[in-house]
Amino acid sequence: MAYKITDDCISCGACEAECPVGAIAEGDGKFEINADECLDCGACAGVCPVEAPQAE
C-alpha cells in the first residue's frame, strides 16, 4: 500500500527530499505522493514534522 499525504501538510519539503524513488512532488497547496511509484518504505513519514504522510 502506498502512502498518502494528508491535509496536515505544511509544504516544508522534508518528505520530498527523503523519498528514495522521487515519488513525492509539490502539488496544489501540499505535497503529493505518486502511488504507482511509492515503495511503501515510510521514509517520508519518518521526517515529516506534522506526520502528514500516512499509510493508506
HUQUIBEL-V281281 format. One record per residue. N is the residue number from 0. SS is DSSP state (h for helix, s for strand, l for the rest). PSI is psi in whole degrees, 0 to 359 (999 if undefined). OMEGA is omega in whole degrees, 0 to 359 (999 if undefined). Layout:
n={N | N}
ss={SS | SS}
psi={PSI | PSI}
omega={OMEGA | OMEGA}
//
This chain:
n={0 | 1 | 2 | 3 | 4 | 5 | 6 | 7 | 8 | 9 | 10 | 11 | 12 | 13 | 14 | 15 | 16 | 17 | 18 | 19 | 20 | 21 | 22 | 23 | 24 | 25 | 26 | 27 | 28 | 29 | 30 | 31 | 32 | 33 | 34 | 35 | 36 | 37 | 38 | 39 | 40 | 41 | 42 | 43 | 44 | 45 | 46 | 47 | 48 | 49 | 50 | 51 | 52 | 53 | 54 | 55}
ss={l | l | s | s | s | l | l | l | l | l | l | l | l | h | h | h | h | h | l | l | l | l | l | s | s | s | l | l | l | l | s | s | s | l | l | l | l | l | l | l | l | l | h | h | h | h | h | l | l | l | l | l | s | s | s | l}
psi={136 | 161 | 158 | 158 | 125 | 174 | 356 | 349 | 133 | 11 | 41 | 336 | 0 | 320 | 318 | 317 | 333 | 339 | 121 | 344 | 5 | 34 | 358 | 133 | 156 | 129 | 204 | 94 | 348 | 168 | 154 | 149 | 129 | 109 | 331 | 337 | 341 | 132 | 357 | 36 | 337 | 6 | 322 | 319 | 328 | 339 | 352 | 125 | 344 | 10 | 40 | 321 | 125 | 146 | 137 | 999}
omega={179 | 173 | 172 | 181 | 182 | 178 | 177 | 182 | 178 | 177 | 180 | 178 | 181 | 182 | 181 | 180 | 184 | 185 | 184 | 181 | 178 | 182 | 184 | 179 | 179 | 179 | 181 | 178 | 177 | 176 | 182 | 179 | 175 | 185 | 180 | 181 | 184 | 179 | 182 | 183 | 179 | 180 | 180 | 180 | 182 | 182 | 183 | 181 | 181 | 178 | 180 | 177 | 181 | 176 | 180 | 999}
//
